């Protein structure tokens, strides 16, 4: 009975010991396999996240071991659009063979990470795409009320647009009236000229 309980306990604890890497990329470099992705998924702009990098050594005899102690052997460069930043890797607590760095992705869109260095005698230089970063609004509930400053800014912009339209309308009316007056003056002058000088009897 005790053995049965121990087996059940181990089976239950297994999912907690191995975190699933659902949206991670797998890259093979020589005898090494790199599992690369975001530490927390889905990734939301404006919230703390980080790299999730696992490194395994796959030997020719079929055995596999997690590679520890190589954080200083690799450099990581995170890139989105024209922006990039270098990050130092650190081992993850309680996860042998897994490494990370902290980052708050502030922009929505596509990110990539470049890993360079060596694993043993194997050179490493890979560019790995990460899952797109989503806006917080995709997950927000309930929708946050807009700050009063934002509403005032929009109101000021609307008032400025209305004032601009009023100026344009006033100018258009003035030009129209001027055109009418000039046309009337032209008609009157035309009539006078058509009558010509009166002949004496």
C-alpha positions, 0 to 999 in steps of 0.5 A: 500500500505504501509503495502504491502511494509513493508511485501515485505521488511521483506521478502526480509531482512529475508535471510540476517538475517538468514545465511544458514548453508549449510554444518553444522552438527546438534548435539542434547544434551539433550534439546539443539541443536548445529549447528556446521560448518565452518564460511565461506564455502568452507574452503580454506587453508591459509585463515582466517576462524572460527567456526560457532556454533549455540545453540538453547534450544528446550523446551518440549512445542515446543518452541525454543530460541537461547541461549545467554551468554554461551561462557564462559561455553564451551571450543573448541578444534580444531584438524587435524591429531596429531595437536590440539589447544584450542580456546576460544569461543566468541559471534558473532556480530548481531547473537544471539545464535551464537558463533565463534573463529578465525583460519587460517587452514594451512593444507589441510584435515579433521578437527574436533572440540570438545566442552566441558562444560555445558549448564544450567545443561546439560553436553556437550562433543561432537566431531563434524567433519567439512568439509575438508579444500581445497587447494587454488589451487582449486579456484585460477584463473588465476594460479599464476606464480611460484616465481623465487626462486622456479624455481631456486631451481628446476633447481639446483635440476635437475643439481644435478641429472644430475651431479650424473648421469654423475658420475655414467656413468663415473664410469660404463665406467671405470669399463667396460674398466678395464674389457675389459683390464683384459679379453684381458690380460687373453686371451694373457696369455692363448695363451702363456701358451697353446704354451708351451716351444719349443722342441730342434731338 
